[in-house]
Amino acid sequence: MKVALYSRVFEQEQKEEIQRLLQQLDDHNIKPVLYHDFFMQVKDVLHFSSTPLLFNEPHELDDSFECMISLGGDGTLLDTVTMVQDKKIPLLGINFGRLGFLASIGREELDSAVAALVNHTFVKDERTLIHLDSNTSLFGSTPYGLNEFAIHKLDTSSMIKIHTYLNGEFLNTYWADGLIVATPTGSTGYSLSCNGPVVFPESGSFVITPVAPHNLNVRPLVVPDNNIISFEIEGRTDSFLCTLDSRKAIVQKDVQVAVKKEDFCINLLRLNETNFLQTLRNKLSWGLDRRN
């Protein structure tokens, strides 16, 4: 069995857990293939039973990999989405970060995670992606995201007007600092912090959430994900900010942009013992009221 191992940054406090993970993979004859930049950070710190194989670019991954293991927080796991692309390689997120909605397996559950890989007892959750189309090249070969697409004013500019259309039919003009279109997975991210609703992963929808809207009667809207959502931007400056998960690009206001559901999905692995409701209760501290 072969797995890819990805992380952004190695911190000394992670040494014991990552070494234990490597040892357990070795004990079960699971061959880890490490992301090159991560290996360069840990090669003199961690012990390897043999020199590991490395990868650096998405084209070096194929369907021979059982999964890709992300070591970090949700931002690290979002990086892996751009690595696996449409190769159907499942993602297993081990949380070395803070909240961990996506990387939901705690570092104390490393033993259970490896056992699930060996025994194939994990659960595979299919997650929708959002795809960006524009009349200029944005975000290279990965114009898609797992969480959200967002339009935002630049730091020093005043609010912008975002004319929004569903399948070509006018929806609304948002006078706001920005606008978020979130997938169900992304509904617990940036959209939630802007008072958007939590949407179940299998709901087949997008959430349109304004950022600091000028009109207080404007509220987040849930729409079916078979819609094409397009935008026209007006503002006092000539450019605005587009973001796709953790990636960003400064775009001229005459650029045409639209989003839709991506043609392929991403699979997230979780342990049998956890599900979306448990993650909500644990991460949002639901049920901690003494009256419950």
Backbone as CSV, one residue per row, in Angstrom:
resi,resn,N_x,N_y,N_z,CA_x,CA_y,CA_z,C_x,C_y,C_z
1,MET,0.842,-1.190,0.000,0.000,0.000,0.000,0.882,1.247,0.000
2,LYS,0.435,2.279,-0.695,1.211,3.509,-0.812,0.317,4.711,-0.483
3,VAL,0.835,5.630,0.344,0.086,6.845,0.680,0.992,8.052,0.464
4,ALA,0.379,9.171,0.097,1.106,10.437,-0.002,0.979,11.165,1.326
5,LEU,2.039,11.836,1.718,2.069,12.548,3.001,2.390,14.014,2.717
6,TYR,1.485,14.902,3.133,1.640,16.331,2.825,1.528,17.160,4.090
7,SER,2.392,18.158,4.196,2.277,19.160,5.249,2.969,20.432,4.783
8,ARG,2.489,21.555,5.294,3.094,22.842,4.923,4.365,23.100,5.720
9,VAL,4.215,23.081,7.052,5.296,23.494,7.945,5.445,22.486,9.073
10,PHE,6.678,22.107,9.367,6.957,21.221,10.497,7.300,22.054,11.726
11,GLU,6.643,21.720,12.837,6.949,22.354,14.114,7.479,21.298,15.074
12,GLN,8.417,21.701,15.915,9.112,20.761,16.787,8.149,19.976,17.677
13,GLU,7.055,20.605,18.090,6.110,19.936,18.982,5.370,18.794,18.283
14,GLN,5.443,18.751,16.965,4.783,17.677,16.219,5.669,16.445,16.048
15,LYS,6.918,16.557,16.452,7.901,15.512,16.154,7.458,14.138,16.639
16,GLU,7.019,14.029,17.882,6.693,12.724,18.456,5.546,12.061,17.704
17,GLU,4.470,12.838,17.411,3.308,12.249,16.729,3.642,11.841,15.301
18,ILE,4.379,12.678,14.570,4.697,12.343,13.184,5.645,11.148,13.127
19,GLN,6.598,11.074,14.060,7.490,9.912,14.105,6.691,8.645,14.387
20,ARG,5.705,8.737,15.279,4.872,7.576,15.568,4.054,7.167,14.347
21,LEU,3.560,8.156,13.607,2.818,7.863,12.388,3.699,7.134,11.385
22,LEU,4.918,7.621,11.184,5.839,6.981,10.244,6.155,5.551,10.669
23,GLN,6.327,5.346,11.980,6.641,4.017,12.490,5.481,3.058,12.260
24,GLN,4.252,3.542,12.502,3.093,2.675,12.322,2.873,2.340,10.842
25,LEU,3.102,3.309,9.981,2.997,3.030,8.549,4.012,1.963,8.148
26,ASP,5.221,2.090,8.671,6.269,1.118,8.364,5.914,-0.267,8.909
27,ASP,5.347,-0.315,10.113,4.967,-1.596,10.725,3.931,-2.341,9.887
28,HIS,3.098,-1.592,9.170,2.037,-2.208,8.366,2.395,-2.244,6.869
29,ASN,3.680,-2.042,6.578,4.160,-2.083,5.190,3.437,-1.088,4.281
30,ILE,3.122,0.058,4.852,2.531,1.152,4.081,3.651,2.118,3.718
31,LYS,3.840,2.327,2.441,4.955,3.147,1.985,4.519,4.613,1.878
32,PRO,5.112,5.517,2.695,4.768,6.932,2.579,5.600,7.615,1.491
33,VAL,4.939,8.415,0.667,5.609,9.243,-0.334,5.429,10.688,0.114
34,LEU,6.523,11.346,0.492,6.445,12.638,1.149,6.513,13.797,0.161
35,TYR,5.792,14.858,0.491,5.906,16.099,-0.263,7.319,16.643,-0.080
36,HIS,7.957,17.020,-1.178,9.382,17.361,-1.171,9.723,18.446,-0.144
37,ASP,8.978,19.550,-0.136,9.302,20.655,0.767,9.178,20.231,2.229
38,PHE,8.205,19.372,2.521,8.041,18.876,3.889,9.209,17.978,4.282
39,PHE,9.626,17.104,3.363,10.759,16.223,3.655,12.026,17.017,3.946
40,MET,12.246,18.115,3.226,13.446,18.922,3.441,13.461,19.535,4.840
41,GLN,12.266,19.740,5.417,12.188,20.288,6.772,12.438,19.237,7.850
42,VAL,12.132,17.977,7.544,12.165,16.950,8.599,13.268,15.921,8.411
43,LYS,14.009,15.977,7.328,14.969,14.903,7.031,16.037,14.740,8.101
44,ASP,16.396,15.846,8.794,17.426,15.766,9.835,16.830,15.656,11.230
45,VAL,15.502,15.596,11.303,14.821,15.582,12.598,14.144,14.239,12.855
46,LEU,13.550,13.666,11.827,12.833,12.410,11.962,13.674,11.242,11.465
47,HIS,13.374,10.060,11.966,14.076,8.850,11.540,13.239,8.121,10.498
48,PHE,13.877,7.754,9.392,13.230,6.980,8.333,13.948,5.644,8.205
49,SER,13.169,4.573,8.132,13.785,3.251,8.010,14.512,3.092,6.684
50,SER,14.079,3.846,5.682,14.767,3.897,4.393,14.465,5.255,3.764
51,THR,15.234,5.630,2.788,15.019,6.924,2.142,13.663,6.927,1.444
52,PRO,12.759,7.838,1.846,11.403,7.795,1.271,11.364,8.341,-0.152
53,LEU,10.362,7.917,-0.878,10.075,8.521,-2.173,9.454,9.893,-1.948
54,LEU,9.643,10.785,-2.932,9.149,12.153,-2.796,8.271,12.515,-3.993
55,PHE,7.382,13.484,-3.785,6.630,14.065,-4.894,6.636,15.575,-4.719
56,ASN,6.477,16.273,-5.815,6.512,17.731,-5.778,5.360,18.360,-6.546
57,GLU,4.892,17.685,-7.582,3.848,18.233,-8.453,2.676,17.250,-8.557
58,PRO,1.474,17.771,-8.860,0.299,16.896,-8.965,0.448,15.765,-9.975
59,HIS,1.175,16.005,-11.077,1.278,14.959,-12.103,2.071,13.747,-11.620
60,GLU,2.751,13.865,-10.476,3.495,12.741,-9.923,2.613,11.809,-9.097
61,LEU,1.360,12.148,-8.928,0.418,11.321,-8.183,-0.491,10.580,-9.163
62,ASP,-0.877,9.359,-8.805,-1.787,8.593,-9.660,-2.683,7.721,-8.796
63,ASP,-3.498,6.892,-9.429,-4.481,6.111,-8.685,-3.882,4.919,-7.942
64,SER,-2.556,4.802,-7.955,-1.930,3.750,-7.160,-1.839,4.136,-5.680
65,PHE,-2.133,5.410,-5.358,-2.095,5.868,-3.973,-3.416,5.539,-3.285
66,GLU,-3.316,4.957,-2.103,-4.508,4.642,-1.322,-5.205,5.920,-0.856
67,CYS,-4.403,6.907,-0.454,-4.950,8.181,-0.022,-3.809,9.180,0.114
68,MET,-4.162,10.428,0.351,-3.182,11.440,0.733,-3.491,11.865,2.162
69,ILE,-2.489,11.816,3.030,-2.640,12.211,4.428,-2.160,13.647,4.583
70,SER,-3.041,14.497,5.094,-2.715,15.897,5.331,-2.413,16.086,6.814
71,LEU,-1.220,16.616,7.124,-0.823,16.875,8.505,-0.846,18.379,8.734
72,GLY,-1.856,18.859,9.429,-1.994,20.298,9.650,-3.433,20.644,9.938
73,GLY,-3.812,21.878,9.638,-5.186,22.302,9.834,-5.986,22.232,8.556
74,ASP,-7.118,22.937,8.549,-7.983,22.923,7.374,-7.309,23.570,6.168
75,GLY,-6.498,24.603,6.392,-5.790,25.243,5.287,-4.833,24.297,4.596
76,THR,-4.182,23.457,5.371,-3.276,22.455,4.791,-4.048,21.459,3.951
77,LEU,-5.210,21.034,4.441,-6.006,20.090,3.666,-6.514,20.715,2.370
78,LEU,-6.836,22.017,2.407,-7.266,22.698,1.184,-6.149,22.693,0.140
79,ASP,-4.895,22.750,0.579,-3.764,22.637,-0.351,-3.776,21.289,-1.066
80,THR,-4.101,20.236,-0.327,-4.056,18.908,-0.925,-5.121,18.738,-2.005
81,VAL,-6.214,19.512,-1.903,-7.254,19.449,-2.930,-6.689,19.847,-4.288
82,THR,-5.804,20.836,-4.308,-5.185,21.256,-5.568,-4.114,20.260,-6.018
83,MET,-3.651,19.411,-5.106,-2.649,18.408,-5.461,-3.279,17.182,-6.129
84,VAL,-4.371,16.686,-5.556,-4.948,15.444,-6.085,-5.799,15.695,-7.328
85,GLN,-6.303,16.943,-7.473,-7.093,17.318,-8.648,-8.213,16.296,-8.889
86,ASP,-8.331,15.765,-10.121,-9.433,14.842,-10.432,-8.991,13.378,-10.418
87,LYS,-7.942,13.070,-9.662,-7.380,11.713,-9.674,-8.108,10.737,-8.754
88,LYS,-9.121,11.210,-8.033,-9.923,10.344,-7.158,-9.135,9.804,-5.965
89,ILE,-8.026,10.462,-5.609,-7.268,10.041,-4.433,-7.951,10.612,-3.197
90,PRO,-8.425,9.780,-2.276,-9.105,10.294,-1.081,-8.138,11.059,-0.173
91,LEU,-8.698,11.969,0.630,-7.910,12.792,1.536,-8.220,12.423,2.979
92,LEU,-7.169,12.256,3.764,-7.303,11.957,5.193,-6.635,13.082,5.964
93,GLY,-7.417,13.869,6.669,-6.881,15.030,7.373,-6.644,14.752,8.841
94,ILE,-5.384,14.860,9.289,-5.043,14.736,10.710,-4.768,16.138,11.229
95,ASN,-5.509,16.544,12.240,-5.533,17.937,12.670,-4.355,18.270,13.593
96,PHE,-3.406,19.030,13.058,-2.350,19.623,13.867,-2.580,21.128,13.995
97,GLY,-3.745,21.589,13.546,-4.064,23.013,13.593,-4.948,23.336,14.774
98,ARG,-5.940,24.222,14.523,-6.796,24.668,15.610,-8.175,24.015,15.543
99,LEU,-9.093,24.568,14.729,-10.474,24.094,14.765,-10.629,22.726,14.124
100,GLY,-10.273,22.595,12.858,-10.275,21.297,12.203,-11.643,20.763,11.819
101,PHE,-12.388,21.519,11.004,-13.644,21.001,10.466,-13.380,19.944,9.399
102,LEU,-12.378,20.187,8.544,-12.059,19.255,7.463,-11.046,18.215,7.928
103,ALA,-9.977,18.693,8.540,-8.994,17.781,9.138,-9.509,17.416,10.527
104,SER,-10.466,16.511,10.565,-11.239,16.280,11.784,-10.668,15.189,12.688
105,ILE,-9.627,14.486,12.230,-9.033,13.421,13.041,-7.952,14.026,13.921
106,GLY,-8.126,13.935,15.223,-7.157,14.506,16.157,-5.851,13.736,16.176
107,ARG,-4.788,14.412,16.609,-3.478,13.747,16.656,-3.476,12.572,17.630
108,GLU,-4.394,12.603,18.596,-4.488,11.488,19.542,-5.148,10.268,18.909
109,GLU,-5.678,10.421,17.687,-6.353,9.317,17.000,-5.501,8.718,15.887
110,LEU,-4.196,8.949,15.918,-3.303,8.437,14.878,-3.395,6.917,14.760
111,ASP,-3.422,6.226,15.905,-3.477,4.759,15.879,-4.734,4.286,15.166
112,SER,-5.863,4.924,15.490,-7.135,4.538,14.875,-7.132,4.832,13.382
113,ALA,-6.506,5.945,12.986,-6.464,6.321,11.570,-5.670,5.299,10.753
114,VAL,-4.518,4.892,11.269,-3.704,3.900,10.559,-4.429,2.558,10.510
115,ALA,-5.057,2.172,11.611,-5.811,0.916,11.638,-6.948,0.940,10.616
116,ALA,-7.603,2.085,10.474,-8.692,2.212,9.500,-8.164,2.066,8.078
117,LEU,-6.962,2.600,7.828,-6.360,2.448,6.506,-6.037,0.984,6.219
118,VAL,-5.446,0.322,7.199,-5.033,-1.066,7.015,-6.239,-1.975,6.789
119,ASN,-7.301,-1.743,7.570,-8.466,-2.623,7.541,-9.576,-2.125,6.619
120,HIS,-9.344,-0.966,5.980,-10.342,-0.361,5.090,-11.685,-0.175,5.797
121,THR,-11.619,0.334,7.025,-12.842,0.569,7.799,-13.210,2.052,7.858
122,PHE,-12.531,2.866,7.063,-12.877,4.284,7.041,-14.140,4.502,6.211
123,VAL,-14.725,5.684,6.368,-15.903,6.076,5.595,-15.476,7.156,4.616
124,LYS,-15.941,7.034,3.377,-15.563,7.967,2.327,-16.723,8.943,2.091
125,ASP,-16.488,10.235,2.350,-17.494,11.274,2.130,-17.184,12.020,0.838
126,GLU,-18.144,12.048,-0.078,-17.971,12.754,-1.343,-18.352,14.220,-1.159
127,ARG,-17.451,15.131,-1.514,-17.684,16.563,-1.322,-17.666,17.308,-2.654
128,THR,-18.659,18.186,-2.826,-18.784,18.995,-4.024,-17.699,20.064,-4.073
129,LEU,-17.227,20.362,-5.283,-16.288,21.463,-5.516,-16.986,22.576,-6.290
130,ILE,-16.464,23.787,-6.166,-16.974,24.924,-6.932,-15.949,25.295,-7.997
131,HIS,-16.421,25.518,-9.224,-15.546,25.790,-10.372,-15.713,27.234,-10.814
132,LEU,-14.602,27.885,-11.126,-14.611,29.282,-11.580,-14.328,29.355,-13.071
133,ASP,-15.202,30.059,-13.799,-14.977,30.389,-15.202,-14.787,31.894,-15.322
134,SER,-13.858,32.321,-16.179,-13.653,33.750,-16.419,-13.092,33.930,-17.819
135,ASN,-13.163,35.171,-18.304,-12.652,35.438,-19.648,-11.165,35.761,-19.642
136,THR,-10.519,35.558,-18.508,-9.064,35.627,-18.415,-8.612,34.493,-17.503
137,SER,-7.397,34.050,-17.652,-6.919,32.899,-16.886,-6.709,33.269,-15.416
138,LEU,-7.438,32.595,-14.540,-7.290,32.788,-13.098,-7.037,31.433,-12.437
139,PHE,-6.088,31.384,-11.530,-5.796,30.212,-10.706,-5.303,29.016,-11.515
140,GLY,-4.716,29.304,-12.680,-3.987,28.291,-13.434,-4.773,27.039,-13.740
141,SER,-4.169,25.883,-13.455,-4.781,24.595,-13.789,-5.737,24.101,-12.706
142,THR,-5.924,24.889,-11.659,-6.824,24.467,-10.573,-7.863,25.555,-10.289
143,PRO,-8.759,25.834,-11.253,-9.775,26.876,-11.052,-10.985,26.346,-10.272
144,TYR,-10.718,25.671,-9.185,-11.799,25.111,-8.386,-11.419,25.176,-6.911
145,GLY,-12.417,25.068,-6.045,-12.168,25.095,-4.613,-13.128,24.187,-3.876
146,LEU,-12.738,23.777,-2.692,-13.579,22.924,-1.855,-14.508,23.757,-0.976
147,ASN,-14.046,24.904,-0.525,-14.823,25.706,0.413,-15.681,26.777,-0.247
148,GLU,-15.014,27.741,-0.906,-15.783,28.858,-1.437,-15.019,29.663,-2.472
149,PHE,-15.820,30.387,-3.267,-15.315,31.460,-4.118,-15.823,32.755,-3.513
150,ALA,-14.972,33.775,-3.489,-15.386,35.056,-2.916,-14.880,36.211,-3.769
151,ILE,-15.714,37.240,-3.864,-15.350,38.526,-4.463,-15.252,39.519,-3.325
152,HIS,-14.186,40.321,-3.311,-13.997,41.242,-2.192,-13.354,42.526,-2.674
153,LYS,-13.735,43.611,-2.059,-13.083,44.882,-2.362,-11.642,44.834,-1.891
154,LEU,-10.802,45.691,-2.478,-9.426,45.797,-1.996,-9.408,46.521,-0.660
155,ASP,-8.312,46.367,0.077,-8.248,46.850,1.463,-8.600,48.326,1.613
156,THR,-8.124,49.159,0.706,-8.266,50.603,0.885,-9.445,51.189,0.124
157,SER,-10.206,50.367,-0.586,-11.281,50.896,-1.420,-12.610,50.881,-0.669
158,SER,-13.575,51.625,-1.206,-14.909,51.624,-0.630,-15.655,50.382,-1.105
159,MET,-16.883,50.214,-0.599,-17.638,49.015,-0.953,-17.875,48.950,-2.464
160,ILE,-18.204,47.775,-2.933,-18.420,47.549,-4.357,-19.868,47.117,-4.594
161,LYS,-20.291,47.219,-5.854,-21.609,46.730,-6.260,-21.403,45.451,-7.066
162,ILE,-22.053,44.390,-6.631,-21.891,43.094,-7.276,-23.246,42.684,-7.854
163,HIS,-23.397,42.861,-9.162,-24.622,42.450,-9.844,-24.547,40.938,-10.047
164,THR,-25.524,40.221,-9.528,-25.457,38.760,-9.477,-26.618,38.150,-10.255
165,TYR,-26.309,37.091,-11.022,-27.289,36.458,-11.904,-27.295,34.946,-11.677
166,LEU,-28.484,34.336,-11.736,-28.612,32.884,-11.697,-29.053,32.413,-13.070
167,ASN,-28.195,31.643,-13.729,-28.478,31.166,-15.088,-28.888,32.309,-16.017
168,GLY,-28.224,33.446,-15.850,-28.478,34.596,-16.705,-29.603,35.498,-16.251
169,GLU,-30.394,35.068,-15.266,-31.500,35.896,-14.768,-31.040,36.706,-13.562
170,PHE,-31.348,37.993,-13.561,-30.886,38.883,-12.499,-31.421,38.431,-11.139
171,LEU,-30.540,38.328,-10.161,-30.910,37.975,-8.795,-30.954,39.207,-7.899
172,ASN,-29.815,39.905,-7.798,-29.728,41.035,-6.876,-28.439,41.794,-7.139
173,THR,-28.433,43.062,-6.755,-27.193,43.832,-6.705,-26.801,43.980,-5.240
174,TYR,-25.660,43.416,-4.898,-25.171,43.469,-3.524,-24.250,44.677,-3.367
175,TRP,-24.661,45.642,-2.560,-23.798,46.744,-2.155,-23.107,46.272,-0.879
176,ALA,-21.842,45.909,-0.965,-21.201,45.242,0.162,-19.685,45.308,0.029
177,ASP,-19.000,44.833,1.061,-17.554,44.670,0.977,-17.183,43.482,0.100
178,GLY,-18.116,42.552,-0.039,-17.827,41.384,-0.864,-18.990,40.429,-0.898
179,LEU,-18.779,39.305,-1.577,-19.812,38.275,-1.717,-19.133,36.912,-1.742
180,ILE,-19.719,35.968,-1.009,-19.185,34.610,-0.910,-20.164,33.646,-1.560
181,VAL,-19.655,32.724,-2.358,-20.449,31.582,-2.811,-19.771,30.341,-2.238
182,ALA,-20.427,29.719,-1.265,-19.824,28.598,-0.538,-20.470,27.281,-0.931
183,THR,-19.667,26.245,-0.958,-20.183,24.884,-1.084,-20.753,24.460,0.276
184,PRO,-21.463,23.342,0.344,-21.870,22.850,1.665,-20.687,22.660,2.617
185,THR,-19.563,22.166,2.086,-18.371,22.019,2.931,-17.910,23.372,3.443
186,GLY,-17.933,24.392,2.581,-17.488,25.725,2.966,-18.490,26.499,3.798
187,SER,-19.701,25.950,3.993,-20.701,26.672,4.784,-20.280,26.824,6.243
188,THR,-19.327,26.014,6.693,-18.843,26.138,8.074,-17.571,26.996,8.155
189,GLY,-17.228,27.667,7.046,-16.015,28.482,7.005,-16.311,29.967,6.991
190,TYR,-15.768,30.662,5.980,-15.916,32.115,5.856,-17.385,32.519,5.828
191,SER,-18.216,31.766,5.129,-19.640,32.077,5.040,-20.295,32.070,6.414
192,LEU,-19.957,31.097,7.244,-20.527,31.017,8.589,-20.161,32.240,9.416
193,SER,-18.930,32.721,9.272,-18.496,33.896,10.039,-19.205,35.160,9.584
194,CYS,-19.827,35.115,8.395,-20.616,36.248,7.892,-22.117,35.973,8.036
195,ASN,-22.462,35.121,9.002,-23.857,34.801,9.351,-24.559,33.928,8.319
196,GLY,-23.802,33.204,7.526,-24.410,32.249,6.611,-24.855,30.993,7.353
197,PRO,-25.764,30.218,6.768,-26.261,28.999,7.423,-25.287,27.833,7.291
198,VAL,-25.390,26.889,8.204,-24.675,25.622,8.082,-25.496,24.708,7.187
199,VAL,-24.860,24.141,6.166,-25.541,23.291,5.194,-24.903,21.900,5.227
200,PHE,-25.726,20.868,5.219,-25.200,19.504,5.250,-24.447,19.183,3.955
201,PRO,-23.355,18.437,4.046,-22.491,18.178,2.878,-23.214,17.585,1.674
202,GLU,-24.238,16.779,1.900,-24.919,16.110,0.792,-26.127,16.886,0.289
203,SER,-26.264,18.155,0.636,-27.492,18.896,0.341,-27.615,19.342,-1.110
204,GLY,-26.527,19.336,-1.899,-26.608,19.713,-3.306,-26.955,21.175,-3.508
205,SER,-26.235,22.056,-2.830,-26.575,23.481,-2.881,-25.334,24.353,-2.765
206,PHE,-25.510,25.617,-3.102,-24.527,26.669,-2.838,-25.158,27.683,-1.886
207,VAL,-24.320,28.338,-1.094,-24.784,29.407,-0.209,-24.182,30.723,-0.692
208,ILE,-25.046,31.692,-1.009,-24.600,33.029,-1.419,-24.707,33.941,-0.207
209,THR,-23.570,34.419,0.292,-23.529,35.196,1.526,-22.827,36.530,1.298
210,PRO,-23.506,37.661,1.528,-22.837,38.960,1.396,-21.912,39.232,2.576
211,VAL,-20.849,39.983,2.317,-19.905,40.390,3.362,-20.172,41.861,3.690
212,ALA,-20.627,42.123,4.911,-20.925,43.489,5.361,-21.812,44.234,4.370
213,PRO,-23.026,43.734,4.103,-23.902,44.399,3.129,-24.394,45.753,3.638
214,HIS,-24.548,46.704,2.710,-25.035,48.032,3.073,-26.529,48.001,3.353
215,ASN,-27.278,47.146,2.642,-28.716,46.994,2.864,-28.953,45.885,3.882
216,LEU,-29.511,46.247,5.030,-29.617,45.285,6.117,-30.686,44.227,5.886
217,ASN,-31.554,44.429,4.886,-32.557,43.403,4.595,-32.036,42.323,3.652
218,VAL,-30.786,42.425,3.242,-30.170,41.396,2.395,-29.637,40.284,3.291
219,ARG,-30.021,39.061,2.990,-29.646,37.913,3.810,-29.026,36.813,2.949
220,PRO,-28.288,35.886,3.565,-27.733,34.760,2.806,-28.837,33.963,2.124
221,LEU,-28.480,33.361,0.998,-29.443,32.648,0.172,-28.869,31.282,-0.198
222,VAL,-29.677,30.241,-0.065,-29.284,28.892,-0.457,-29.923,28.580,-1.808
223,VAL,-29.095,28.195,-2.796,-29.602,27.906,-4.141,-29.118,26.524,-4.570
224,PRO,-29.853,25.848,-5.449,-29.392,24.546,-5.954,-28.058,24.683,-6.685
225,ASP,-27.215,23.666,-6.581,-25.883,23.768,-7.175,-25.858,23.456,-8.666
226,ASN,-27.049,23.316,-9.299,-27.072,23.197,-10.758,-27.196,24.559,-11.429
227,ASN,-27.162,25.633,-10.634,-27.180,26.988,-11.177,-25.779,27.438,-11.573
228,ILE,-25.706,28.249,-12.634,-24.485,28.996,-12.947,-24.680,30.400,-12.383
229,ILE,-23.779,30.803,-11.509,-23.894,32.101,-10.831,-22.842,33.027,-11.435
230,SER,-23.292,34.114,-12.056,-22.364,35.040,-12.722,-22.454,36.418,-12.086
231,PHE,-21.401,37.216,-12.327,-21.264,38.490,-11.632,-20.775,39.585,-12.575
232,GLU,-21.232,40.806,-12.306,-20.669,42.022,-12.886,-20.350,42.956,-11.728
233,ILE,-19.171,43.555,-11.772,-18.680,44.331,-10.632,-18.599,45.808,-10.991
234,GLU,-19.045,46.649,-10.082,-18.853,48.091,-10.194,-18.184,48.592,-8.925
235,GLY,-17.379,49.630,-9.057,-16.736,50.220,-7.890,-15.949,51.456,-8.262
236,ARG,-15.448,52.142,-7.258,-14.687,53.365,-7.486,-13.237,53.075,-7.862
237,THR,-12.826,51.833,-7.700,-11.475,51.440,-8.111,-11.582,50.524,-9.325
238,ASP,-10.468,50.337,-10.002,-10.464,49.564,-11.250,-10.285,48.071,-11.033
239,SER,-10.073,47.641,-9.803,-9.813,46.227,-9.565,-10.450,45.776,-8.255
240,PHE,-10.580,44.476,-8.119,-11.116,43.872,-6.904,-10.388,42.552,-6.673
241,LEU,-10.726,41.890,-5.578,-10.038,40.666,-5.176,-10.937,39.458,-5.393
242,CYS,-10.397,38.433,-6.021,-11.074,37.139,-6.139,-10.305,36.116,-5.310
243,THR,-11.018,35.320,-4.543,-10.360,34.253,-3.791,-11.050,32.933,-4.068
244,LEU,-10.264,31.884,-4.056,-10.746,30.521,-4.247,-10.078,29.699,-3.156
245,ASP,-10.846,29.401,-2.109,-10.279,28.831,-0.886,-9.186,29.767,-0.368
246,SER,-7.959,29.297,-0.238,-6.898,30.134,0.331,-6.068,30.857,-0.728
247,ARG,-6.460,30.747,-2.002,-5.722,31.407,-3.079,-6.424,32.705,-3.471
248,LYS,-5.652,33.666,-3.945,-6.250,34.962,-4.274,-5.639,35.527,-5.547
249,ALA,-6.399,36.417,-6.189,-5.938,37.089,-7.403,-6.600,38.459,-7.461
250,ILE,-5.836,39.472,-7.836,-6.383,40.810,-8.058,-6.843,40.883,-9.508
251,VAL,-8.091,41.282,-9.709,-8.742,41.200,-11.010,-9.295,42.563,-11.402
252,GLN,-9.181,42.912,-12.669,-9.773,44.153,-13.174,-11.295,44.025,-13.189
253,LYS,-11.980,45.130,-12.925,-13.427,45.057,-12.730,-14.197,44.730,-14.011
254,ASP,-13.559,44.839,-15.179,-14.265,44.484,-16.409,-14.139,42.992,-16.747
255,VAL,-13.436,42.227,-15.914,-13.323,40.783,-16.114,-14.658,40.116,-15.783
256,GLN,-15.071,39.180,-16.606,-16.319,38.456,-16.391,-16.030,37.163,-15.637
257,VAL,-16.741,36.943,-14.552,-16.535,35.739,-13.746,-17.878,35.068,-13.470
258,ALA,-17.836,33.750,-13.391,-19.018,32.952,-13.068,-18.562,31.678,-12.371
259,VAL,-19.427,31.139,-11.534,-19.090,29.897,-10.828,-20.199,28.866,-11.057
260,LYS,-19.806,27.610,-10.965,-20.745,26.500,-11.114,-20.170,25.306,-10.356
261,LYS,-20.938,24.242,-10.313,-20.468,23.007,-9.694,-19.402,22.368,-10.582
262,GLU,-18.300,21.945,-9.959,-17.229,21.283,-10.701,-17.694,19.905,-11.177
263,ASP,-17.098,19.434,-12.271,-17.496,18.161,-12.874,-17.084,16.949,-12.041
264,PHE,-16.090,17.115,-11.160,-15.659,16.001,-10.323,-15.743,16.400,-8.854
265,CYS,-15.636,15.429,-7.978,-15.737,15.651,-6.537,-14.437,15.239,-5.843
266,ILE,-14.355,15.585,-4.574,-13.241,15.174,-3.726,-13.789,14.253,-2.642
267,ASN,-13.039,13.208,-2.315,-13.443,12.285,-1.247,-12.641,12.542,0.018
268,LEU,-13.338,12.802,1.108,-12.705,12.956,2.413,-12.928,11.682,3.215
269,LEU,-11.877,11.202,3.869,-11.983,10.001,4.693,-12.218,10.388,6.149
270,ARG,-13.066,9.648,6.803,-13.292,9.849,8.240,-13.402,8.485,8.908
271,LEU,-13.199,8.493,10.210,-13.335,7.261,10.970,-14.808,6.928,11.143
272,ASN,-15.104,5.654,11.281,-16.491,5.214,11.430,-17.197,5.877,12.606
273,GLU,-16.424,6.231,13.630,-17.021,6.733,14.864,-17.489,8.181,14.761
274,THR,-17.105,8.890,13.703,-17.443,10.306,13.608,-18.355,10.561,12.416
275,ASN,-19.195,11.605,12.527,-20.019,12.036,11.410,-20.187,13.548,11.482
276,PHE,-20.924,14.117,10.538,-21.037,15.566,10.433,-21.694,16.172,11.672
277,LEU,-22.724,15.518,12.200,-23.390,16.049,13.390,-22.444,16.082,14.588
278,GLN,-21.661,15.040,14.761,-20.705,15.019,15.873,-19.652,16.097,15.702
279,THR,-19.198,16.306,14.447,-18.221,17.364,14.192,-18.799,18.731,14.540
280,LEU,-20.056,18.971,14.156,-20.696,20.247,14.495,-20.749,20.444,16.006
281,ARG,-21.174,19.425,16.718,-21.297,19.562,18.180,-19.936,19.789,18.822
282,ASN,-18.929,19.075,18.342,-17.604,19.185,18.959,-16.916,20.500,18.615
283,LYS,-16.978,20.909,17.335,-16.237,22.091,16.901,-16.943,23.398,17.261
284,LEU,-18.278,23.383,17.294,-19.027,24.596,17.620,-19.483,24.610,19.077
285,SER,-19.098,23.596,19.817,-19.439,23.494,21.253,-20.942,23.499,21.475
286,TRP,-21.694,22.930,20.539,-23.134,22.795,20.749,-23.387,21.793,21.856
287,GLY,-24.386,22.084,22.697,-24.756,21.160,23.763,-24.010,21.367,25.049
288,LEU,-23.126,22.396,25.120,-22.380,22.624,26.349,-23.162,23.463,27.359
289,ASP,-24.317,23.977,26.963,-25.189,24.707,27.882,-25.592,23.790,29.030
290,ARG,-25.470,24.263,30.257,-25.766,23.422,31.430,-27.217,22.950,31.459
291,ARG,-28.088,23.649,30.718,-29.494,23.270,30.711,-29.748,22.045,29.856
292,ASN,-28.759,21.654,29.007,-28.951,20.504,28.122,-28.526,19.206,28.797
